[in-house]
Amino acid sequence: MLLVEDDATIGRSLEQALRAEGYQVTLAADGTSARRAFEHSVPDLVVLDLGLPDVDGLDLCRELRASAPAISILVLTARQEEVDVVVGLDAGANDYVTKPFRLAELLARVRAHLRRSDVHAPSHCLVAGDLEIDVDARRAFAGGRELALRPREFDLLALLASEAGRAVTRERIMDECWDEHWYGSTKTLDVHISQLRAKLANGAGPERPTISVLRRVGYRLDAP
C-alpha cells in the first residue's frame, strides 16, 4: 500500500495504524517520492492526500490511474464540497474521505478496497441492447465504442446489466459494489450513476441502454 500524506503527524499515525492491521505500507510525504515509490512497486491501494507541497494531488491521481488502471485510489483530503468530490472521482479516485476522519471508518474502507473482488459477477459477457460487457477483461462497449470507465463504474454497470430490466436496490448496490460495512453517505452512488448515465448517453446507436432512477428503491438498466 502507498500512503501519500504531507502532514508528518497524520502520516506517521496512519502508517502505524495500517501496519498494526497487517498491511505493508510505504509512506511518501510528497508527489516526487510518491512517484518514485510507485515506479519501484505498483501497490494494490493508494491512500492519497490532495494537498501536497510539490504537485497537484488531482494531477497525481490522474497520473497514477493512467499508469495502473486496476489499482484502487482512496483520496484523503480536507476538501469537502460536493464539486470537489466529483472532481476527485473524475480524476480517477475510487473513494473519497474528508478530514477530519474517523480512523475506524478509514480502516474499514481500506479493508473493503483491498478485499473487493468480482466473485459476484458472471464469468461471461453481458449484453443489453448495444451495450456489451466483457466481465473478465473488465471492458465495456456501447455501439461498438469502448467506454472509459473507472473501476467502480465498471462494477456498477456490470451489476445493473446482469439484472437488465429489473430493479436493483440501493442497498444491494452498496453491498456489492461498495461494501457491506460502508460508513459513508450513499450520495457517492448518485454521483457514480450520474456520470455513468452521461457516458452511456454518448454511446452510438439506437439501442443504447439507459439507467432509470426508481425513487426510494434504486436503479434499473433498460435496453430496447
SELUM-463441 format. One record per residue (C-alpha): residue in one letter; x, y negated, z negated. Coordinates in steps of 0.25 Angstrom, whole numbers, plus 5000, padded with zeros to 4 digits. Each point is the difference from the previous one (the first is absolute). Layout:
A,X,Y,Z
...
This chain:
M,5000,5000,5000
L,5005,4986,5003
L,4996,4989,4990
V,5002,4986,5006
E,4999,4990,4988
D,5008,4987,4998
D,4996,4998,4986
A,5010,5007,4992
T,4992,5002,4988
I,4988,5006,5008
G,5009,5008,5009
R,5007,5007,4988
S,4987,5003,4993
L,4994,5006,5012
E,5012,5008,5004
Q,5000,5006,4986
A,4986,5003,5000
L,5000,5006,5013
R,5012,5008,4997
A,4993,5005,4987
E,4989,5005,5009
G,5011,5009,5007
Y,5002,4991,5013
Q,5013,4997,5006
V,5001,4985,5001
T,5009,4991,5008
L,4998,4985,4995
A,5003,4989,5010
A,5000,4985,4995
D,4999,4994,5014
G,4997,5003,5014
T,5014,5002,5004
S,5003,5011,4990
A,4986,5006,5003
R,5003,5001,5015
R,5014,5007,4996
A,4993,5010,4991
F,4989,5003,5010
E,5010,5002,5011
H,5008,5010,4991
S,4988,5008,4997
V,4985,4998,5004
P,4992,5001,4988
D,4986,5006,4999
L,4995,4988,4993
V,5004,4985,4999
V,4995,4991,4989
L,5002,4986,5006
D,5000,4987,4993
L,4997,4989,5010
G,5007,4989,4993
L,5014,5003,5004
P,5011,4990,4999
D,5007,5002,5014
V,4989,5005,5009
D,4985,4999,5002
G,4993,5012,4993
L,4990,5001,5011
D,5011,5001,5011
L,5007,5010,4993
C,4987,5008,4998
R,4998,5000,5015
E,5014,5004,5003
L,4999,5012,4990
R,4987,5004,5006
A,5006,4999,5015
S,5012,5008,4996
A,4992,5011,4992
P,4985,5001,5004
A,4997,5011,4991
I,5005,4995,4987
S,4991,4993,4989
I,5002,4986,4996
L,4994,4994,4988
V,5001,4985,4999
L,5002,4994,4986
T,4998,4985,5000
A,4995,4988,4992
R,4992,4996,5013
Q,4985,5003,4996
E,4991,4993,5011
E,4993,5009,5009
V,5006,4994,5012
D,5014,5005,4994
V,4994,5014,4999
V,4996,5000,5014
V,5014,4995,5005
G,5007,5010,4991
L,4992,5011,5006
D,5002,4995,5014
A,5015,5000,4998
G,4999,5015,4997
A,4998,5001,4986
N,4992,5012,4995
D,4996,4994,4987
Y,5000,4987,4992
V,5003,4998,4985
T,4999,4986,4995
K,5008,4995,4988
P,4998,5000,4988
F,4997,5015,5001
R,4998,5012,4991
L,5011,5010,5000
A,4990,5012,4999
E,4993,4995,5013
L,5012,4998,5008
L,5006,5014,4996
A,4986,5006,5004
R,5001,4993,5013
V,5014,5005,5002
R,4996,5014,4997
A,4988,4999,5010
H,5009,4995,5011
L,5011,5011,4998
R,4990,5012,4999
R,4991,4995,5011
S,4999,5011,5011
D,4990,5003,5011
V,4996,5014,4995
H,4985,4995,5001
A,5001,4997,5014
P,4998,5010,5011
S,5012,5005,5008
H,4994,4998,5014
C,4997,4988,5008
L,4987,4992,4997
V,4992,4993,5011
A,4989,4990,4998
G,4995,4993,5013
D,5013,4995,5007
L,5008,5001,4986
E,5010,5011,4999
I,5008,5003,4988
D,5012,5010,4999
V,5000,5002,4985
D,5013,5008,5000
A,5007,4989,5008
R,4993,4989,4993
R,4996,4993,5013
A,4987,4994,5004
F,4996,4996,5014
A,4987,4992,5004
G,4997,5000,5015
G,5014,5006,5003
R,5007,4989,4993
E,5008,5003,4987
L,4995,4992,4987
A,5011,4994,4992
L,4995,5005,4986
R,5006,4999,4986
P,5001,5013,4993
R,4988,4997,4991
E,4992,4995,5012
F,5003,5013,5007
D,4995,5008,4988
L,4988,4992,4999
L,4997,5001,5015
A,5002,5015,5000
L,4991,5002,4988
L,4989,4992,5007
A,5002,5008,5013
S,4999,5013,4993
E,4986,4996,4996
A,4996,4993,5012
G,4985,4996,5000
R,4999,5003,4985
A,5001,4990,4988
V,5013,5001,4992
T,4999,4994,4986
R,5010,4989,4995
E,5003,5010,4988
R,5004,5011,5010
I,5009,4991,5008
M,5007,4994,4988
D,5002,5014,4994
E,5005,5006,5013
C,5007,4988,5007
W,5005,4993,4987
D,5000,5008,4988
E,4990,5006,4989
H,5008,4992,4990
W,4999,4986,5007
Y,5000,4989,4990
G,4998,4988,5010
S,4988,4994,5007
T,4994,5007,5011
K,5001,4986,5008
T,5012,5006,5006
L,4991,5010,5007
D,4992,4989,5006
V,5013,4993,5005
H,5004,5013,5007
I,4987,5003,5006
S,4999,4985,5006
Q,5014,5002,5006
L,4997,5014,5005
R,4987,4995,5007
A,5007,4989,5007
K,5010,5010,5005
L,4989,5009,5005
A,4993,4988,5007
N,5012,4997,5008
G,5000,5015,5006
A,4996,5001,5014
G,4988,5008,5005
P,4985,5000,4998
E,5001,5012,4991
R,5008,4994,4989
P,4995,5003,4986
T,4996,4989,4990
I,5000,5001,4985
S,4987,4997,4993
V,4999,4994,4987
L,4990,5006,4991
R,4997,4991,4988
R,5002,5006,4986
V,5004,5013,5007
G,5012,5000,5008
Y,5003,5001,5015
R,4997,5008,5013
L,5007,5002,5013
D,4990,4999,5011
A,5004,5005,5014
P,4992,4999,5013
